[in-house]
């Protein structure tokens, strides 16, 4: 029963087929091939953005870090939440690639526009003594499985742009967010005021590829050179591009996001039946964060359930620990039903 991460699942057959198609003959390296050009056009079509600058990278961390360092001068900071992936899970990658620091807004997974406004003003008032604000970054689906609505994104964009800053969206689970909000990629990005998106494929059925999409070509200046300098410009780029091409064909990206969400909500309904489970974060997509008694977590893990939790497994069995369950597009419903049987046998 694999609920640890949507990184653990297989590659979708359509993506694998696209890789097989690209594995024929000889093509120019470093993104100068026909597959890459077609894949770029496919991403532009997804976002309804024919002038967008599109770059493929192998990981979400590289996409986020390179995008943010392209947007910022070395003396500028990126404003994000305290739970942002770029802060908690990327080992200082934005700073490594050239951002001065991260400036944290609040302690939630959702950024408050008023708090963002106050922090931007505060940093600006510091003058040369503070790392000046350079960009703002949010995540959808958030790091606690919740969603920014389109209105919320627009409000954050309004604050960001009022101070002449660009807005970056970490879209590791972009497909899940679009499917849950029942909106288009354009509506959740440039139409809401987002300037740059890291469009995730790895967690949604690809082998390992993300597309960094700049809606204003001026913001993209220097990205290609940074990618090369970082050692992330693949010689055989067609195999990155082919994944994204297969992912975008026939709306597969959105379909897989919806399938993962459906499994997540099916699992959430099962978890809700347990009398001792609490929900500090509403389950809105494919990533769930219930709090369970430590004793229940231990029993689940001993029964073969792969999941994540915060806090030692040893200690007071009644203490509630935050846990994480993630469903990918391919997770068999039979595994979720088997989990339900284990859960029913607990207190």
CORKA-V16100 format. One line per field, one symbol per residue. ss: DSSP state (a for helix, b for strand, c for the rest). A space follows every 10 residues. Layout:
BEGIN
ss->???
END
This chain:
BEGIN
ss->cbcccccccc ccaaaaaaaa aacccccccc cccaaaaaaa aaaaaaaccc ccbbbbbcca aaaaaaaaaa accccbbbbb bcccaaaacc ccaaaacccc bbbbbccccc ccaaaaaaaa aaaaacaaac cbbbbbbbbc ccccccccca aaaaaaaaaa aacccbbbbb bccaaaaaaa acccccccca aacccbbbbb caaacccccb bbbbccaaaa ccaaaaaaac cccccccaaa aaaaaaaaaa aaaaaaaaaa aaaaaaaaaa aacccccbcc ccccccbbcc bbbaaaaaaa aacccbcbbc cccccccccb bbbbbbcccc ccaaaaaaaa aaaaccc
END
